[in-house]
Amino acid sequence: MFIWMLALAVIWHHTSSAREIVAYWLQSDPLHTPAVVVACVIALIAACYPSRSWIVGLLALTETIVVALRMPFVPTHAFMEMVMFFGVFICYLGPALRHRTFNPDMAVVYQNFAPLGRWLLIVMYFFGTFHKINPVFLSPATSCAIPFLDGLPFPTGWHDSAWLQYSAIYGTLIIEFAAMVMLLTRRFKYLGVLTGVSLHLMIGISAFGTLAHFSTFALALHCLFLPDDAFSRFVRSRYLSEQSKNANVVIFVTTLLVMLQFYFAMTAKWVGINFLFALYGGLFFAFAVLYGKLLPGGERPRLVSQNWAINSLSVLFFVHCCGPYIGLRTHGVVQMFSGLQTAGGASNHYIVTRPLYLFDYQKAVVEILYPNTRHFAYLMEKNMGTVRFKFQHYLFENPNIPLPLAIRISDKVYEIDSEAAFQNAFPVLFQPNNWFERFYLDFRHTDLVPPTECRH
């Protein structure tokens, strides 16, 4: 069942977000668009035939490449997908080479990669809570919990009530932290799944945005915490007729779901996308309620894989999410909607009050004093700066920007009004990037003054 949900998450990833539609469907790219189309086709085949390991391995390789092509500018859910699919491919490739077959035992492949998905979800909940312990998220005026709340269908007047706003803010922290703790326990793992699924149902249906692509992937990860015999118990239940157990029914339901998703996406019917997700997520919640409990004698989900590379990926993902505090990337590290700021040697976190920089990428912040492009004008309008590394990358990507340009870096002002002045300033301001920096590092813009609104 996990493979079916994971394959659907790939399709949802590439079709349910307005940004994805514009970037990779409406504006055809000679490299990315064909790769996305291939990934969606393979995902559909994998959803229809989830027990065929060679299709799963092909999907894992394809989606890993699709996301890697977009590095380093990928959001949290896309980075998590890349790590998950890379792990799946490793676990497929090992037995395939060892037994010299394209179709190794899917049960063996699953048992090896499943712990990675479980740790991805646990680490996501940990940092999803930890990053939010700052004044920006905890204040109703700037918290991103409030736009989500406004997107839910509460009675008129409720959205402006202080008790509901603070309930949304602190309730988010409590629910995410409680879900993480319960998923780590034996006794309350079932309640942890129901708690997490409930949270992502609310995220996915909120009119604040089309975030079903993120929540669909999260639901698939929750599926990994269900007992291994949950789906087989469902198949044997009284809810299914003998006719509905036919594999052709699975193919039909999957194809219908994907066709509806594509229709809503291509016609920009975002309400339809959220409604479809609500139906999908609601049915999974009901499934988890009915079959998510571990029966006596059942095997508990393992958190340690027999494949050392998979356990290493889990550790590396935890280190990746520490990026804002150690001076590495601040984008795609489960910081979404948190309001966390760690650039320029300062931190607004209530616990990590000063970043523990092990790397220098965030130390210097560039403030635009005289804008010469629309992008720089936007930063000035929003009272935002950018770390020097990201500013450098922008100049490399746009070498012919108009002059003059005035910037401030660490209290030193640079006024560049000619190409000669630019060339003279360039060696002082910048260092050449290596492969790791170009592939991995990405940083969010930083607020120069306390924000007055939610910063996604």
C-alpha positions in Angstrom: 0.0 0.0 0.0 2.9 2.3 0.7 4.2 2.1 -2.8 0.7 2.9 -4.2 0.5 6.0 -1.9 4.1 7.0 -2.7 3.5 6.8 -6.5 0.4 8.9 -6.1 2.4 11.4 -4.1 4.8 11.8 -7.0 1.9 12.7 -9.4 0.4 15.1 -6.8 3.9 16.7 -6.4 4.0 17.6 -10.0 0.4 18.6 -10.6 -1.3 20.0 -7.5 0.9 23.1 -7.0 0.3 26.2 -9.1 4.1 26.8 -9.1 4.8 23.3 -10.4 2.2 23.7 -13.2 3.6 27.1 -14.3 7.3 26.1 -14.1 7.2 22.6 -15.5 4.1 22.2 -17.6 3.0 25.6 -19.0 6.5 26.8 -19.6 8.1 23.8 -21.3 11.7 23.2 -20.4 13.8 21.0 -22.7 15.3 19.1 -19.7 12.9 19.3 -16.8 9.5 19.0 -18.6 10.3 15.6 -20.3 11.7 14.3 -17.0 8.6 15.3 -15.1 6.3 13.7 -17.7 8.4 10.5 -17.6 8.2 10.5 -13.8 4.5 10.9 -13.8 4.0 8.1 -16.3 6.2 5.7 -14.4 4.5 6.7 -11.1 1.1 5.8 -12.7 2.4 2.4 -13.7 3.9 1.8 -10.3 0.6 2.8 -8.6 -1.2 0.2 -10.8 1.4 -2.5 -10.2 3.0 -1.8 -6.8 4.3 -5.3 -6.3 6.7 -5.2 -9.3 10.0 -4.2 -7.8 11.6 -3.3 -11.2 9.0 -0.6 -11.8 9.5 0.7 -8.2 13.2 0.8 -8.8 12.8 2.7 -12.0 10.4 5.2 -10.4 12.9 5.7 -7.6 15.7 6.4 -10.0 13.6 8.7 -12.2 12.2 10.8 -9.3 15.6 11.1 -7.7 17.0 12.5 -10.9 14.0 14.8 -11.4 14.5 16.4 -8.0 18.3 16.5 -8.3 18.0 18.4 -11.5 16.3 21.2 -9.5 18.9 21.3 -6.7 19.6 23.3 -4.8 16.3 25.2 -5.1 14.0 22.6 -3.8 11.4 22.9 -0.9 11.3 20.6 2.1 8.9 18.0 0.7 10.9 17.7 -2.6 14.2 17.2 -0.7 12.5 14.6 1.5 11.2 12.8 -1.6 14.7 12.8 -3.2 16.2 11.3 0.0 13.4 8.7 0.2 13.6 7.7 -3.5 17.4 7.5 -3.4 17.0 5.1 -0.4 14.5 3.1 -2.3 16.8 2.8 -5.3 19.7 1.7 -3.1 17.6 -1.0 -1.5 16.4 -2.1 -4.9 19.8 -2.1 -6.6 21.5 -4.3 -3.9 19.4 -7.4 -4.2 18.9 -6.9 -7.9 22.7 -7.1 -8.5 23.2 -9.8 -5.9 20.6 -12.1 -7.4 21.1 -10.9 -11.0 17.5 -10.1 -11.6 15.5 -7.0 -12.5 12.6 -8.1 -10.2 14.0 -8.9 -6.7 11.7 -9.7 -3.8 9.7 -6.6 -3.1 9.2 -7.6 0.6 13.0 -7.6 1.1 13.4 -4.2 -0.7 10.5 -2.7 1.4 11.9 -4.0 4.8 15.3 -2.3 4.0 14.0 1.1 3.0 11.0 1.4 5.3 13.1 2.6 8.3 14.3 5.6 6.3 10.8 6.8 5.6 9.9 6.4 9.3 12.9 8.5 10.3 12.1 11.1 7.7 8.7 11.6 9.3 10.0 11.7 12.9 12.8 14.2 12.0 10.3 16.3 10.1 8.0 16.5 13.2 11.0 17.3 15.5 12.3 20.2 13.4 8.8 21.2 12.4 8.3 21.9 16.1 11.8 23.1 17.1 12.2 25.6 14.3 8.9 27.3 15.3 10.1 28.2 18.8 10.6 31.9 17.9 8.6 35.2 18.4 7.6 35.4 14.7 5.7 32.1 14.7 4.3 32.5 18.3 2.8 35.9 17.5 -0.7 36.0 15.9 0.4 39.1 13.9 3.1 37.3 12.1 2.5 33.5 12.6 2.0 31.4 9.5 -0.5 29.3 11.5 -3.1 32.1 11.1 -3.3 32.1 7.3 -3.8 28.3 7.5 -6.5 28.9 10.1 -8.2 31.5 7.9 -8.3 28.9 5.1 -10.4 26.5 7.2 -14.3 26.8 7.3 -14.9 28.1 10.7 -18.1 30.1 11.5 -18.1 33.8 10.8 -16.1 35.9 13.3 -14.2 32.9 14.7 -11.0 33.5 12.7 -10.4 36.9 14.4 -10.8 35.6 18.0 -7.6 35.5 20.0 -8.4 32.2 21.7 -8.7 30.4 18.3 -5.6 32.1 16.9 -3.4 31.1 19.9 -5.0 27.6 19.8 -3.8 27.3 16.2 -0.3 28.5 17.0 0.4 26.4 20.2 -1.8 23.6 19.0 0.5 23.2 16.0 3.5 22.9 18.2 1.7 20.5 20.6 0.3 18.3 17.8 3.6 18.0 15.9 5.6 17.2 19.0 3.0 14.8 20.3 2.9 12.9 17.0 6.7 12.6 17.0 6.8 11.3 20.5 4.0 8.8 20.0 5.5 7.5 16.8 8.6 6.7 18.7 6.7 4.6 21.4 5.4 1.1 21.1 2.2 1.7 23.0 1.0 4.9 21.4 2.3 4.5 17.8 -1.3 4.0 16.6 -2.4 7.3 18.1 0.6 9.0 16.7 -0.4 7.9 13.2 -4.0 9.2 13.7 -2.7 12.5 15.1 -0.3 13.1 12.2 -2.8 12.2 9.6 -5.4 14.5 11.1 -2.9 17.4 11.1 -2.0 16.9 7.4 -5.6 16.6 6.5 -6.1 20.1 7.8 -3.0 21.4 6.0 -4.0 19.8 2.7 -7.6 21.2 2.7 -6.8 24.7 3.9 -7.7 27.4 1.3 -4.4 29.1 2.2 -2.7 27.3 -0.6 -2.5 24.1 -2.6 -0.3 22.1 -0.2 -1.9 18.7 -1.0 1.4 17.7 -2.7 3.2 18.0 0.7 0.5 16.4 2.7 0.1 13.5 0.2 3.8 12.6 0.7 3.4 12.9 4.5 0.4 10.5 4.5 2.5 8.0 2.6 5.2 8.2 5.3 2.5 7.7 8.0 1.5 4.5 6.2 5.0 3.0 7.0 4.0 3.0 10.7 1.0 0.8 10.1 1.2 -2.9 10.8 2.5 -4.9 7.8 -0.7 -6.9 7.7 -3.0 -3.9 7.8 -3.8 -4.0 4.0 -4.2 -7.7 3.9 -6.8 -7.5 6.8 -8.6 -4.8 4.8 -8.7 -7.1 1.7 -10.2 -9.9 3.8 -12.7 -7.6 5.5 -16.5 -7.4 4.9 -16.0 -4.0 3.3 -14.8 -5.5 0.0 -16.7 -7.7 -2.3 -15.0 -10.4 -4.2 -15.3 -8.4 -7.4 -13.6 -5.4 -5.9 -10.6 -7.5 -5.0 -9.6 -7.8 -8.6 -6.4 -6.1 -9.6 -8.2 -4.3 -12.5 -10.2 -2.4 -9.9 -7.0 -1.0 -8.4 -5.9 0.1 -11.8 -9.3 1.7 -12.6 -9.4 3.6 -9.2 -5.8 4.7 -9.6 -6.3 5.9 -13.1 -9.5 7.7 -12.3 -7.9 9.5 -9.3 -4.9 10.6 -11.5 -7.1 11.8 -14.3 -9.2 13.9 -11.9 -6.0 15.3 -10.4 -4.7 16.3 -13.9 -8.0 17.8 -14.8 -8.2 20.0 -11.7 -4.6 21.0 -12.1 -4.7 21.9 -15.8 -7.9 23.9 -15.4 -6.6 25.6 -12.3 -9.5 24.3 -10.1 -7.6 24.5 -6.8 -10.8 23.9 -4.8 -11.2 20.6 -6.7 -7.6 19.6 -5.9 -8.2 20.3 -2.2 -11.5 18.4 -2.3 -9.9 15.4 -4.0 -7.2 15.4 -1.3 -9.8 15.6 1.4 -11.6 12.5 0.0 -8.3 10.7 -0.4 -6.9 11.7 3.0 -10.3 11.0 4.7 -10.4 7.5 3.3 -6.8 6.8 4.5 -7.7 8.2 8.0 -10.6 5.8 8.1 -8.3 2.9 7.0 -5.8 3.8 9.7 -8.6 3.9 12.4 -9.9 0.5 11.4 -6.6 -1.4 10.6 -3.8 0.7 12.2 -3.7 -1.2 15.5 -1.1 -3.8 15.9 -2.6 -7.2 16.7 -1.2 -9.5 19.4 1.9 -11.2 18.0 2.3 -8.7 15.2 5.7 -7.3 14.2 6.3 -3.7 15.2 7.7 -1.3 12.5 11.5 -1.2 12.7 13.5 2.0 12.9 16.9 0.4 12.0 17.6 -1.0 8.5 19.9 -3.9 7.7 21.4 -1.6 5.0 24.0 0.7 6.6 23.6 3.2 3.8 19.9 3.7 4.7 20.7 4.4 8.3 23.4 6.8 7.2 20.8 8.7 5.1 18.6 9.1 8.1 21.5 10.6 10.1 22.4 12.9 7.2 18.8 14.2 6.9 18.9 15.1 10.6 22.2 17.0 10.0 20.6 18.6 6.9 17.8 20.0 9.0 20.3 21.5 11.5 21.5 23.7 8.6 20.1 27.0 9.9 22.0 26.7 13.1 25.4 25.5 11.8 25.6 27.9 8.9 24.5 25.7 6.0 21.3 26.0 3.9 18.1 27.6 5.4 15.8 26.5 2.6 14.3 23.0 2.4 15.2 22.1 6.0 11.7 21.8 7.4 11.7 25.5 8.2 8.6 26.2 6.1 6.2 28.7 7.8 8.4 28.7 10.9 9.6 32.4 10.8 13.0 31.2 11.9 15.9 33.7 11.2 19.6 32.7 11.7 21.5 34.9 9.3 24.1 37.6 10.1 25.3 35.9 13.3 21.9 36.5 15.0 19.1 34.1 15.8 15.5 34.8 16.8 15.2 31.3 18.2 14.3 31.2 21.9 16.6 28.3 22.6 19.5 28.6 20.1 19.9 32.3 20.7 23.1 32.5 18.7 23.8 30.3 15.6 26.5 27.7 16.2 28.2 28.5 12.8 30.4 25.7 11.6 30.4 27.2 8.2 30.5 30.9 7.1 27.8 31.0 4.5 25.3 32.9 6.6 27.6 35.3 8.4 27.4 38.2 6.0 24.0 39.7 5.0 23.7 41.9 1.9 21.3 44.9 2.2 20.2 46.5 -1.0 20.5 50.4 -0.8 19.9 51.2 -4.4 18.0 48.6 -6.4 18.6 48.1 -10.1 16.4 45.1 -10.8 12.9 44.1 -9.9 14.2 41.4 -7.6 16.3 43.8 -5.6 13.4 46.3 -5.5 11.2 43.6 -4.0 13.8 43.0 -1.3 13.9 46.7 -0.4 10.1 46.9 -0.4 9.8 44.0 2.0 12.8 45.2 4.2 14.6 42.0 3.5 18.3 41.2 2.8 20.0 38.1 1.5 23.1 36.3 2.6 26.2 37.1 0.6 26.4 33.6 -0.9 22.9 33.9 -2.4 23.7 37.4 -3.6 26.8 36.1 -5.3 24.8 33.3 -7.0 22.2 35.9 -8.3 25.0 37.9 -9.9 26.5 34.8 -11.5 23.1 33.9 -12.9 22.5 37.5 -14.1 25.9 38.9 -15.1 24.5 41.8 -17.1 22.5 43.5 -14.4 22.1 47.3 -14.9 24.2 49.7 -12.9 24.4 51.7 -10.6 24.0 49.4 -7.6 24.5 50.2 -3.9 24.7 47.5 -1.2 25.8 47.2 2.4 27.7 44.2 3.7 28.6 44.1 7.4 28.3 47.9 7.8 30.4 48.6 4.7 28.8 50.3 1.8 29.7 49.5 -1.8 28.6 51.9 -4.5 29.0 50.3 -7.9 28.3 52.8 -10.7 30.4 51.4 -13.5 31.7 48.1 -14.8 35.2 49.0 -13.7 34.0 49.6 -10.2 32.1 46.3 -10.3 35.2 44.4 -11.4 37.3 46.1 -8.7 34.7 45.2 -6.0 34.2 41.7 -7.2 37.3 40.1 -5.7 36.6 41.7 -2.4 33.0 40.6 -2.2 33.0 37.1 -3.6 34.7 33.7 -3.7 34.3 31.1 -6.4 31.8 28.3 -5.7 32.7 24.7 -5.7 30.5 21.8 -6.8 29.1 21.2 -3.3 28.1 24.9 -3.0 26.4 25.0 -6.4 24.5 21.7 -5.9 23.5 21.9 -2.2 23.4 25.4 -0.8 20.3 27.6 -0.8 19.2 30.3 1.6 16.0 32.1 2.3 15.9 35.9 2.4 16.3 37.4 5.8 14.3 40.1 7.5 16.2 43.3 8.2 13.5 44.5 10.6 10.9 42.4 12.5 8.3 41.2 9.9 4.7 42.3 10.0 3.2 39.2 8.2 3.7 35.5 7.6 6.9 34.7 5.8 6.6 31.4 3.9 
